[in-house]
Amino acid sequence: MAGDPSNKDKIIGKRIDKFFIGLESAFKFVKRFFQEVWFPPYEFKEVIRQCYQIGWNSLPLISLTGFIVGVVFTNQSRPSLAEFGATSWLPALISIAVVRAMGPLVTALIAAGKVGSSIGAEIGSMKVTEQIDAMEVSATNPFKFLVVTRVLASTFMIPILVLYTDFVALLGAFTNVHFNELVSLSTFFVQVFDAISFLDVTSSMVKSLFFGFTIGIVGCYKGYNSTKGTEGVGKAANSAVVMAMFLIFIEELLSLQVTNFFRQL
């Protein structure tokens, strides 16, 4: 019966079972990656090709977004500092915000949307059209060729893109500050580098590595386990973006706590 409590218990039980089965499957997928990555054959050409796809093809979008972030954040911060007559602190404030949080987070979220969905859709389409099965028959390791290469490429390229985003955002901030306060380029960047520390840059790069790994592994996992034909490909791309963004925010929160701990030492 529809109102039978036992039916509701079964639905809740199935959902819990499905969650833990999915968690186990994801753990095994990550474990397999770390097992495969250390042993030959090493697909260097494919890694380089994926680095090009992830890095170079993301530059236009990241350039525009980073520049806008720098300009908008400067405009939003100026009135608050002006109330205390502290607009001269704008370069220091912007550099701390961009290097510590905004640069890595904006880059990771853009990459999750662009790169994560692309990886999920590409591998998902190969899965549902049985191209992965064909690779196994032809004595090619599809996991190493498709998954390991893309995860390595995203892990390597996201930190590089973060550095580029930081530079472009600071350039946008300088443009805004220069036209409003007539600050020179050398003065602006002297204040920028005085405000940030080695720990700021190091923590930014370390968490960017985790962001890149998360984007790559989630996109590959969703695509590699997609089903139900073309409908499954769309679901794989969509769920890859959602899950990657969710995990990125969790990693950002955890990295903030760890960084604050080291600052207090």
N, C-alpha and C positions, 0 to 999 in steps of 0.2 A: 504493500500500500504506500501511497505517496507520503502519508503522514506518519509512517512507521519510523520511530526513532532509530531502529537498527539500520535502515537505509542510509540515514545521515551519518551514522558512525562509520559505515563502510566507505562513504565518500571521503570523509576526513582521513580515514586510514589509508585510502589509496593515494591521496595527495601527499601525506607524510611519507609513505613508501616511495612515491615517485621522486620526492625531493632528495631523500637519502640515496636512492639509486643514482640519480643525476650527480649528486656530490661525489659518490664513489667513482663514477665514470670520469668525471673531470679530474679527480685525483690521479687515476690511472693514466689519463691522457698526459698530464703534466709530468708524471713519473716516467712515462715512455719517452717524452722529449729529452729529459736529462740523461736517459740511458742512451739514446740515439746520437746525441749531439757530440759525444766524445770519440766516437768510432767511425772509421772510414766506411764508405767513400764520402769525401768532403765535397759538397757541391758549391765550390767557390764561385763559379760563373753565375749560378742561379742566385746566390746570395748578393753578388754585386748588382745583378739585374733587378732584384727586388729592392735593394738600397736606392737604386735610381728611380724606380717606380714610386717608392714611398717618399723619398727625400725631394728629388727634383720636381716631381709633379705636384707636390704640396706647396712649393714655394710661393706661387702667385696668391693663393688663398691666405696663407700664413702671413705673407708680407702685408697684404691689405688689412687683415684683421689686427695684426700687431701694431701697425701704424695708427689705426683708429683707436685701439685701446690706449695707447700713449697719449693721444690728443684728448680723448674723452676724460681719462682719469685726471689729467692735468687741469682741465677745465672744471671738473667737479671738486678738486681739492683746493683750488685757488681761493674761493670765497671763504672757506673755513680758516685758512691760514691768514687771509687778509684781515679778518676780525682781530687778530692778535698782532698784526703788523709783521708777520713772519713769512711773507711770500718768498723771501730769499731761501727758505728751506725747501722749496718745491723740488729742486733736483735731488736732494737727499731723500725726501719722502717718496718720490716716484721710483728712484732706483731700488730702495728697499722693498717696496710693494711689488715691483716688476720682477726682480731677481728672486725674491723669496717665494712668491706665490703666483702672481698673475701670469708671468711668462710660462712656467711649466704647466699650469693648469689650463690656460687657453690653448696652448699647443697640443696638449694631450686630448682635450675635448674635440678640437678640430680633427686631429688624427683619428680619434675613435669614430667620428662620423664619416670621414672620407676613407681612411685606410681600413678600419675595422669592417665596414660594410663591404668594401671591395674584396677583401680577403674572404669574408664569409660567403659572398655571392659567387666568387670565382671557384672556390673549392667545393661549395655546395652544388654548383652546376656540374662539376666534374664527377661528384658523387652520384647524383641522380641519373646522369647519362652513362654511368658505369665506366668512365674513363679511368678511375682509380683502380677498379678491378682489372682493367686491361693492362695497367702498368705493373700490377702484381704478377700477371701471367707472363709478361715480357721480362721478368727477373729484375725489375726496377723497384726499389724501395720507395713507395709513394709517400710514406710518412716523412722520410728524410728529405725527399725532393720537394714536397709541397709544404710541409709543416715546419720542419727545422729551419729551412732557409728563410721563410717568411718571419718566423719569430725572431731569429737572429738579426735580420735586416731591420725590423721595427725596433728591436732593443738597441741597436747601434745608432739608428738614425734619429730617433726622438730626442736624445740629448743634444745632438747637433742642431736640430731644428729649434730646440729651446734656446740655445745660445743665439741663433739667428733672430728668433722672435724677441728676445731681450734687447738685442741691438736695434731692431726696427722700432720697437715700442719706445725705447729711449730717444731714438731719432725723432719720432712723432712728438714726444714730450718736449724735446729741445725746440722743435719748430714752433710749438705753441708758446713756450717760455720766451723764446727769442723775439717773437712779434709782440708780446705783451710787456715783458720786462727788459728787453734789449740786452739779454745776457749772451755773451760770446760763446762759441763752441768749446773753447779750451776751458773757460770758467765753469761751464755746465758740467763737463765730464770730469773735471777735477773734483767737484763736489759729489758727483755720482760715485766715483771710486773711493772717496774718503768715507762715504756712508756705508758701503758694503764691506763685509769681512770675508775671510777665506772660508769660514764655516757657512756663510750664506751661499757662496758659489758651490761648495762641495755638497751641501744638502740638496741644492737644486739639481745638480747633476745625478746624484744617487737616486733621488725619487723619480727623475726622468727616465732612468734605466728601468725602474719598476713599472712606470707608466707604459713604456714601450713594450716591455715583456707582456704586460697585461693585455694591451691592444692586440698584439700578435697572437698570443695563445688563445684568447677568447674568440677572435675571428676564425682561427683555424679549427678550434674545437666545435664551434657552431656549424661551420661549413662541412667539416669531416663527418659529422653525425646527423646531417640533414636527411630528411626523408620526404615522401609524398610528392615527388616530381617538382615541377616549377613552383608550386605553392610552397614547398619546403625551402626552396632557394630564397624566396622572399622573406620567409620567417627567419631563416638563418641569418640573413643580412640585418634584419631589424633587431633580432634578439642579440646579435653581436654588438651592435651599437649601444643598446640599452644596458646590457650587462657590463660592458667595458666602462661606460661612463659611471655606473654605480660603483664599481670597484675602484675607479680612479678617485672618486670623492672619499671613499673609505681610506685609501692609501694616503691621500693628502692629509686627512685628519690624523692618521697615525704618525706620519712623518713630522707633522707640526709638534706633536707631543714629544717625539724623540729629539728633535732639534732644540726645543725649549729646555729639555733635560740637560743637553750638552752645553747650552749657553749658561746654565746655572752652575756648572762645575768650576 
